Amino acid sequence: MSQIARAWGIGRSLATYHLIPFRQRRLRQLYSHFVGPGDLVFDVGAHVGNRTRALAALGCRVVAVEPHPDFAWLLQTLFGGSARVTVVEAAAAGSSGRRSLAVSEGTPTVSTIAQDWREVMARAPGFDRVRWNRTVDVDATTIDRLIERFGLPALVKIDVEGAEPQVLDGLSCAVPVLSFEYLPGLLEAVERSTARLNTLGAYLFNWSSGESYRLAERAWLSAADLMGALRTERAQRTSGDVYAAVQAEKLTSQKFTSP
């Protein structure tokens, strides 16, 4: 892969996540119902930092965790002067050590440490042109180790291209709010993730479709009801995020769900 193609991939990610009008405002509106000034947040799989940017704008202290060397450098460039943001160049996983990061230089947003996910997605519609053409050895850490270093966060956002269950295996205590990506064709990963969370606390769940940045359900759901919702035609149209909260009853009165 040429340096031009590599730069193109990074530039496309920057344009997609930072330059689309109103995206930052919608992100801040969503996150403002979960966190506020001074709260600690972990952005696991920070990529180009669009969510770090929104959370920092709300006054949060953000730990941005990113294994891809190019994007870790970019995060340092964007936020290195901010007292609110700390960049950790590492993959999050079920245990610390070293991991092999499969990098797609043309589409760097799908770089991953999850070999099984990569093999499945290589056969998925829309991935026919994706090539993981380079591997990079990276440091790996766990959410537990991040908590030891920085403290218990109010929110953990996880978007790590199929490694979400691994990341949750590295968490041994309840965090007030978490989010993690779901893919329509890989709902077994959601089942594993919700089961893991319910060993840590009495979580309830919601979901958000695509880049809507709005919760889909007025009432928070059990894990079983969440799986039913994610199997509906509406949820199967695109990927999205699952939200999990241990005190969801305090959030049900918030008017930030879709009609």
Residue pairs with C-beta under 8 A, 6 or more apart in sequence:
1 105
1 106
1 133
1 134
5 105
5 106
6 70
6 105
6 106
8 106
9 104
9 105
9 106
9 107
9 108
10 48
10 70
10 71
10 74
10 108
13 47
13 48
13 71
13 108
13 109
14 48
14 74
17 23
17 47
17 48
17 49
17 50
18 24
18 48
18 49
18 50
18 53
23 50
23 211
23 213
24 50
24 53
24 54
24 57
26 212
26 213
26 214
27 50
27 51
27 54
27 213
28 54
28 57
28 58
29 213
29 256
30 208
30 213
30 214
30 215
30 256
31 51
31 54
31 55
31 58
31 60
31 155
32 58
33 251
33 254
33 256
34 154
34 155
34 176
34 177
34 245
34 251
35 41
35 55
35 58
35 60
35 154
35 155
35 177
36 58
36 59
36 60
37 58
37 59
37 60
38 59
38 60
38 61
39 59
39 60
39 61
39 153
39 154
39 155
40 60
40 61
40 63
40 150
40 151
40 152
40 153
40 154
41 55
41 60
41 61
41 62
41 63
41 153
41 154
41 155
41 156
41 157
42 62
42 63
42 65
42 143
42 146
42 150
42 153
42 155
42 156
42 157
43 49
43 51
43 52
43 55
43 62
43 63
43 64
43 65
43 157
44 65
44 92
44 143
44 156
44 157
44 158
44 159
44 160
44 167
45 65
45 66
45 92
45 157
45 158
45 159
45 160
45 161
46 52
46 64
46 65
46 66
46 71
46 75
46 87
47 66
47 68
47 71
47 109
47 159
48 71
48 74
48 75
49 64
49 74
49 75
49 78
49 79
51 157
52 62
52 64
52 75
52 79
52 85
53 78
53 79
55 62
55 155
56 62
56 79
56 82
56 84
56 85
59 84
60 84
60 154
61 84
61 85
61 86
62 79
62 84
62 85
62 86
63 85
63 86
63 88
63 146
63 150
63 153
64 75
64 79
64 85
64 86
64 87
64 88
65 88
65 90
65 91
65 92
65 141
65 146
66 72
66 75
66 87
66 88
66 89
66 90
67 89
67 90
67 91
67 99
67 101
67 111
67 113
67 136
67 138
67 139
67 140
68 101
68 103
68 108
68 111
68 136
69 89
69 136
69 138
70 108
71 108
72 87
72 89
75 85
75 87
76 87
79 85
79 87
80 87
86 150
88 141
88 146
89 138
89 139
90 138
90 139
90 140
90 141
91 99
91 101
91 113
91 138
91 139
91 140
91 141
91 160
91 163
92 140
92 141
92 142
92 143
92 146
92 158
92 160
92 163
92 166
92 167
92 170
93 99
93 113
93 140
93 141
93 142
93 163
93 166
93 167
93 169
93 170
94 142
94 166
94 167
94 169
94 170
95 140
95 142
95 169
95 170
96 139
96 140
96 141
96 142
96 145
97 139
97 140
98 137
98 138
98 139
98 140
99 113
99 137
99 138
99 139
99 140
100 113
100 135
100 136
100 137
100 138
101 111
101 112
101 113
101 135
101 136
101 137
101 138
102 111
102 112
102 113
102 115
102 118
102 132
102 134
102 135
103 111
103 132
103 133
103 134
103 135
103 136
104 110
104 111
104 130
104 131
104 132
104 133
105 133
105 134
106 129
106 130
106 131
106 133
107 129
107 130
109 161
110 121
110 127
110 130
110 132
110 161
111 132
111 161
112 118
112 132
112 160
112 161
112 162
112 163
113 138
113 140
113 160
113 163
113 166
114 160
114 161
114 162
114 163
114 166
116 162
117 161
117 162
117 163
117 186
117 189
118 132
118 162
120 162
120 185
120 186
121 127
121 130
121 162
122 130
122 132
124 185
141 170
142 167
142 170
142 171
143 156
143 167
143 168
143 170
143 171
143 175
144 170
144 171
144 172
144 173
145 170
146 153
147 153
147 173
152 173
152 175
153 175
154 175
154 176
154 177
155 175
155 176
155 177
155 178
155 179
156 171
156 175
156 177
156 178
156 179
157 178
157 179
157 180
158 164
158 167
158 168
158 178
158 179
158 180
158 181
159 180
159 181
159 241
160 166
160 167
160 181
161 181
162 183
162 186
162 189
164 180
164 181
164 189
164 193
165 189
165 192
165 193
165 196
167 180
168 180
168 193
168 196
168 197
169 196
171 196
171 200
172 200
173 200
174 200
174 201
174 203
174 246
175 246
176 245
176 246
176 247
177 243
177 244
177 245
177 246
178 197
178 243
178 244
179 241
179 242
179 243
179 244
180 193
180 241
180 242
180 244
181 239
181 240
181 241
181 242
182 189
182 190
182 207
182 230
182 239
182 240
182 241
182 242
183 189
183 239
184 230
184 235
184 236
184 237
184 238
184 239
187 227
187 230
187 231
190 226
190 227
190 230
190 242
191 223
191 227
193 242
194 203
194 205
194 223
194 226
194 227
194 242
194 244
195 223
197 203
197 244
198 223
201 246
202 246
203 223
203 244
203 245
203 246
203 248
204 220
204 221
204 222
204 244
204 245
204 248
204 249
205 220
205 221
205 222
205 223
205 225
205 226
205 242
205 243
205 244
205 245
205 248
206 215
206 216
206 217
206 220
206 221
206 226
206 242
206 243
206 245
206 248
206 257
207 215
207 216
207 217
207 226
207 229
207 230
207 235
207 240
207 241
207 242
207 243
208 214
208 215
208 216
208 240
208 241
208 243
209 216
209 234
209 235
209 237
209 238
209 240
210 237
210 238
210 239
210 240
212 240
212 258
214 256
214 257
214 258
215 243
215 256
215 257
215 258
216 229
216 234
216 235
216 257
216 258
217 229
217 257
218 252
218 257
219 252
220 245
220 248
220 249
220 251
220 252
221 229
226 242
229 235
230 236
230 242
245 251
